[in-house]
Amino acid sequence: MKVNNLILLSLIIFVFSKQYAYCDNFKYGYTSSGYKYVIHNHSESSYQHVWCSQHNGIEEFKNPDKTRVDCLTDTHATEFDFANKWAESVGQALHYSKMTGKRAKVVLILENPKKQMCYYERVKNLSKIHDFDSEFVTPEILNLQNGKCSFKNCKCNRKKKKISFFSKIFKIISNYN
Ligand SMILES: [Zn+2]
């Protein structure tokens, strides 16, 4: 193969691989029963609190069908999700839009914006086709002090020792059953 052709082929492969980037950039944990889950440093609700108060929205707005909108603003029914739940976020936002008559919006939380942007790209591309709005937020909006946010109920402020103590007890009890 000629060098020129090789360069052209490499370029095509590069462009193609960028367009359909493989995304998988999460921290995983495993439960004692082997269930795999994504580890998040802060709770989803912490991001929701900040964003929703900045946009003068109502948090956990109850729909007639008992589903809840994460944040209802004057203009939007907004769904918050971590990047690993990008697919679910779209369905939920569209449903809440139908329930409230407001425009659907997905706010995707990118804990590692450089590595997780490809998930937002998926949502953004879908938003153009299916006529809803989207944006992303990063831990920057939490205004972290020494890696912790100001929400007492957030994961980052829970005492780890207590959790591991209770989970040990839970493990012992569940082993007896
Ligand atoms: Zn936090």
Boltz pocket constraint, residues with backbone or C-beta under 6 A from the ligand:
constraints:
  - pocket:
      binder: B
      contacts: [[A, 41], [A, 42], [A, 43], [A, 46], [A, 147], [A, 148], [A, 149], [A, 150], [A, 151], [A, 154], [A, 155], [A, 156], [A, 157]]
      max_distance: 6.0
